[in-house]
């Protein structure tokens, strides 16, 4: 009795087993470290922590303090319990002088037998033998106190012969316990095989996902290197075009500046000569002697400006200077157009969606479609996948992709 009470006090309220590495919360309740850790992990998403036993809430995730005394008591109890089981086990009911391990148990006699007493035991059909057991009463009908020999298919219960003939299971379809057990084992083997296959597929999927996770940093590093090289090339091309455009502007500036400087110099000289000519003409106009005016030898230099206006504006040059914007914008525009072509080529070469880049959206897949781990292949299967029901999931054998094709 005392041992049972002590065992109850050493049970974790989460796993209902004896404490393993017990820890204490601030509220004073104790749990296995692994058990309370899993509970707190599920509460991390809500950021609301509470004790599973008293429901006391904590603002932050509570620290787990190891209970050394409780740990020592639980460990000693487990050792004592294991030693007691090794000593006692299931012993022969009739060996009262010293405990002798039992090899069989009789359901009719509700007794366990060693080799010696088994040889002397009754061989009649009503004395059914089984593996050694301490719960023989569970193998008998609680109403008629007879051995449970039949299995009621309709009620899914083990019954005795009296229950089948005159009890509440009268008229029901029944089978022998061994036969029903073999059928259930066959179903369990089928389920076990399916679970094994599912486990292998799950393990394969985990390996595939781990491989993708392992390759993710390599892929990211490759993409980063490609983008870095692309940006470096873009900067180099832009710098080269900038230098070319600025050089062309500087060259045109020099070509325009030299003729204009020469023309300005010539016009400045002629501008300085104009006052002298004007004074001479004024003197001639003021003379009263007509012969003196006519005999003036410099008359040919005093031409009308309107008659030689072309020379005054050109300064003797064959080509007159331009008015307005004198830079050759056609060359500059052509160079800038080359820059636009470079940028367009870079944009088209950065990323083009291809069929290999299209991934399937599992949330839209029908229940009879099996989506591969790489999300690129959909296969019909007769087994429903039992996915969560969503508003956008297809009812028939269809599935959306996560992105769209640009063409093709």
Secondary structure as GFF3:
##gff-version 3
##sequence-region A 1 408
A	DSSP	alpha_helix	2	9	.	.	.	ID=ss1
A	DSSP	beta_strand	22	24	.	.	.	ID=ss2
A	DSSP	beta_strand	30	32	.	.	.	ID=ss3
A	DSSP	alpha_helix	33	43	.	.	.	ID=ss4
A	DSSP	beta_strand	49	50	.	.	.	ID=ss5
A	DSSP	beta_strand	57	58	.	.	.	ID=ss6
A	DSSP	beta_strand	65	66	.	.	.	ID=ss7
A	DSSP	alpha_helix	68	88	.	.	.	ID=ss8
A	DSSP	beta_strand	104	106	.	.	.	ID=ss9
A	DSSP	beta_strand	111	113	.	.	.	ID=ss10
A	DSSP	alpha_helix	115	119	.	.	.	ID=ss11
A	DSSP	beta_strand	129	130	.	.	.	ID=ss12
A	DSSP	three_ten_helix	136	139	.	.	.	ID=ss13
A	DSSP	beta_strand	150	152	.	.	.	ID=ss14
A	DSSP	beta_strand	157	159	.	.	.	ID=ss15
A	DSSP	alpha_helix	161	165	.	.	.	ID=ss16
A	DSSP	beta_strand	174	176	.	.	.	ID=ss17
A	DSSP	alpha_helix	177	286	.	.	.	ID=ss18
A	DSSP	alpha_helix	290	294	.	.	.	ID=ss19
A	DSSP	three_ten_helix	297	301	.	.	.	ID=ss20
A	DSSP	alpha_helix	309	314	.	.	.	ID=ss21
A	DSSP	alpha_helix	329	350	.	.	.	ID=ss22
A	DSSP	three_ten_helix	355	357	.	.	.	ID=ss23
A	DSSP	three_ten_helix	362	364	.	.	.	ID=ss24
A	DSSP	beta_strand	369	371	.	.	.	ID=ss25
A	DSSP	beta_strand	378	380	.	.	.	ID=ss26
###
